[in-house]
């Protein structure tokens, strides 16, 4: 029996890790005094979701202009708080106190301005990538809002995306890019041929599990068995690619890093396609690509 390029116990550990992340109690809390703007934000984030999921994952905290955040609600919230404010409110003590209260409760914040400021803004704990300006008529730039929320959510984005499809593509894109960067570094650092494979394969297994969870799949060992087939195919393709290094110019570590980065990204995109159901990935679909790679060696 051929030796697996990873430890089954590490896969089991990855399954438990991702399951804990995906089953966590998280939600998005939208707070502010402008009810129209808050409704516009909520409609973007709720797009495509089940009404029952929307109710449990998205909560509005309607506030008076001078009203602070309700700490009783914050203490019971795990996720991201979206502070909706007008540009005029930014310098007020009330806005600053709301931002501070979010920090005290370990809630990462996204700031949505009811007008596009035209300049790059940042606040304590909230960088420019988490500040979103709305266009006139309460039009929310959906791509910027989703990117800001996913960035703020961190690991919790997987649980959010599982129930809010609007966050799914951006969450998976982030998972794929992070894993590809990790594997690129691993490919560059390991000198002994093949020594990097267990590390990269476990990274890919974890990536695919997270993508599955972000698509609302129940993460368990039965899903791990399915992902092993996909990872195994990726392992085979990367082994062939390694053999092709003999024909590629340039330093070996650069080539290895590039193969690791590109191979991981390709595998992640394949997994996203697999779990969203648009194309069912099977060994028969991968076979032609394997044959093409083999022919390159003559």
KARADA-V516305 format. One record per backbone hydrogen bond with DSSP energy under -0.5 kcal/mol. CO is the residue of the C=O (numbers start at 1). NH is the residue of the N-H. Records with the same first field share a line. If there is no record, write none. Layout:
CO = NH, NH
This chain:
6 = 8
7 = 10, 11
8 = 12
9 = 13
10 = 14
11 = 15
12 = 16
13 = 17
14 = 18
15 = 19
16 = 20
17 = 21
18 = 22
19 = 23
21 = 24
24 = 26
27 = 29, 80
28 = 30, 59
29 = 31, 82
30 = 61
31 = 84
32 = 63
33 = 35
34 = 38
35 = 39
36 = 40
37 = 41
38 = 42
39 = 43
40 = 44
41 = 45
42 = 46
44 = 47
46 = 49
47 = 166
50 = 54
51 = 55
52 = 56
53 = 57
54 = 58
57 = 28
59 = 30
60 = 62
61 = 32
64 = 67
69 = 71
70 = 73, 74
71 = 75
72 = 76
73 = 76
74 = 77
78 = 27
79 = 108
80 = 29
81 = 83, 110
82 = 31, 84
83 = 85, 112
85 = 114
86 = 89, 90
87 = 90
89 = 92
92 = 96
93 = 97
94 = 98
95 = 99
96 = 100
97 = 101
98 = 102
99 = 103
100 = 104
101 = 105
102 = 107
103 = 106
106 = 108
108 = 81
110 = 83, 112
111 = 113, 132
112 = 85
113 = 134
115 = 117
119 = 121
123 = 126
126 = 123
127 = 130
128 = 131
130 = 111, 132
132 = 113
134 = 116
135 = 138, 139
138 = 140
139 = 135
140 = 142
141 = 145
142 = 146
143 = 147
144 = 148
145 = 149
146 = 150
147 = 151
148 = 152
149 = 153
150 = 154
153 = 156
154 = 157
155 = 158
156 = 160
157 = 161
158 = 162
159 = 163
160 = 163, 164
163 = 165
164 = 167
165 = 168, 169
167 = 171
168 = 172
169 = 173
170 = 174
171 = 175
172 = 176
173 = 177
174 = 178
175 = 179
176 = 180
177 = 181
178 = 182
179 = 183
180 = 184
181 = 185
182 = 186
183 = 187
184 = 188
185 = 189
186 = 190
192 = 195
194 = 197
196 = 200
197 = 201
198 = 202
199 = 203
200 = 204
201 = 205
202 = 206
203 = 207
204 = 208
205 = 209
206 = 210
207 = 211
208 = 212
209 = 213
210 = 214
211 = 215
212 = 215, 217
213 = 216
217 = 219
218 = 220
220 = 223, 224
221 = 225
222 = 226
223 = 227
224 = 228
225 = 229
226 = 229, 230
227 = 231
228 = 232
229 = 233
230 = 234
231 = 235
232 = 236
233 = 237
234 = 238
235 = 239
236 = 240
237 = 241
238 = 242
239 = 243
240 = 244
242 = 245
243 = 246
244 = 247
245 = 248
251 = 254, 255
252 = 256
253 = 257
254 = 258
255 = 259
256 = 260
257 = 261
258 = 262
259 = 263
260 = 264
261 = 265
262 = 266
263 = 267
264 = 268
265 = 269
266 = 270
267 = 271
268 = 272
269 = 273
270 = 274
271 = 275
272 = 276
273 = 277, 278, 279
274 = 277
279 = 281
282 = 285, 286
283 = 287
284 = 288
286 = 289, 290
287 = 291
288 = 292
289 = 293
290 = 294
291 = 295
292 = 296
294 = 297
295 = 298
